[in-house]
């Protein structure tokens, strides 16, 4: 059974949905020191595939363009200041902040050495934490990757229209 949790305790720190955290991540692709806004955690086996899920999801701020990052954080601080019990989900993010979808990242919390130096970022220090991520901006890399995937799909579609068959993947 697959469980979604809006709080997750990792190494004696209780992560809560909507709050900001920074940590060192061993299995990184682009960002070994992510600063995220925690969405939720998943644990258990997927009902359709049976695969084991053990990860947290978060909005990685370095995957948001700098102008959107600053705009989002100001709005988010206002919302978080009004209510402390926030449950962020993929659906809520996609409706209210569609430009953030590409910044949602998954981080495995098992094995336990994947996430180290986990720290909660206090609400009043969030702006300082955002400024510290300013030198890292992976938003263009994500957009380029999506554009390349889109081009490949269009190329396969054109090939199908010509021959009636999809080309083999390399």
RAZI-V846963 format. One record per backbone hydrogen bond with DSSP energy under -1.0 kcal/mol. NH is the residue of the N-H (numbers start at 1). CO is the residue of the C=O. If there is no record, write none. Layout:
nh: (NH | NH)
co: (CO | CO)
This chain:
nh: (3 | 5 | 8 | 10 | 13 | 15 | 17 | 18 | 19 | 21 | 22 | 23 | 24 | 25 | 26 | 36 | 37 | 38 | 39 | 41 | 42 | 43 | 44 | 46 | 50 | 53 | 55 | 56 | 57 | 58 | 59 | 60 | 61 | 63 | 64 | 69 | 70 | 71 | 72 | 73 | 74 | 75 | 76 | 77 | 78 | 79 | 80 | 81 | 82 | 83 | 93 | 94 | 95 | 96 | 97 | 100 | 101 | 103 | 104 | 105 | 107 | 109 | 114 | 116 | 119 | 121 | 125 | 126 | 129 | 130 | 131 | 132 | 133 | 134 | 136 | 138 | 142 | 143 | 144 | 145 | 146 | 147 | 148 | 149 | 150 | 151 | 152 | 153 | 154 | 155 | 156 | 157 | 158 | 159 | 160 | 161 | 162 | 163 | 164)
co: (43 | 41 | 15 | 13 | 10 | 8 | 6 | 38 | 16 | 36 | 119 | 34 | 116 | 32 | 114 | 21 | 59 | 19 | 57 | 5 | 55 | 3 | 53 | 51 | 46 | 44 | 42 | 107 | 40 | 105 | 37 | 103 | 35 | 60 | 61 | 65 | 66 | 67 | 68 | 69 | 70 | 71 | 72 | 73 | 74 | 75 | 76 | 77 | 78 | 79 | 89 | 90 | 91 | 92 | 93 | 97 | 98 | 100 | 101 | 58 | 56 | 54 | 111 | 24 | 22 | 20 | 122 | 123 | 125 | 126 | 127 | 128 | 130 | 131 | 133 | 62 | 138 | 139 | 140 | 141 | 142 | 143 | 144 | 145 | 146 | 147 | 148 | 149 | 150 | 151 | 152 | 153 | 154 | 155 | 156 | 157 | 158 | 159 | 160)
